[in-house]
Amino acid sequence: MNIKPSAMSEGENYGYILRISTDEWVDQVYELKKYYSGVMRGWRRDTPILLAKKTDVGDSFIGYGVIGKIELLWELPPEEEAYCRENNWKCALTFKALNRFEKPYPIKESPLAEDARKGSFLHGARLKKDEVGAILDAAEAYQGQS
């Protein structure tokens, strides 16, 4: 599925990077189509999220999604709320669309290569609509490289 900023609803002019720290949590995000966030931003439906993780070549984009639903802790079932509290997560972002790159796309090779934000400072970073589009286009092209 190809999700470009032009496919997002009017009025949405930004996206965010969310970093995932463990392989277990990567699997959880893709299995549940849900990201538990410890950072609060102006989360809204139809906001694009670029997922990043440290890989053997450094921080890389591993996929992307579009938020379909935002739930605060009190809106979650008790077990899920407790799980979030244990991990200091503040909300759950459910994706209406979620894609995983076959090959992680190194951020150092992306349009953000010269960005001052590195490592954990990328977590929660806000991106302009054109930055999201440029990153997705470049990541898509990178997937075709051998």
SULJOWO-V380074 format. One record per helix or strand of 2 or more residues. SS is the DSSP state (~ for helix, > for strand). FROM is the first residue (numbers start at 1). TO is the last residue. Records with the same first field share a line. If there is no record, write none. Layout:
SS=FROM-TO  FROM-TO
This chain:
~=5-7  23-32  73-75  78-86  107-109  119-122  129-143
>=14-19  34-37  48-55  58-72  91-106  126-128
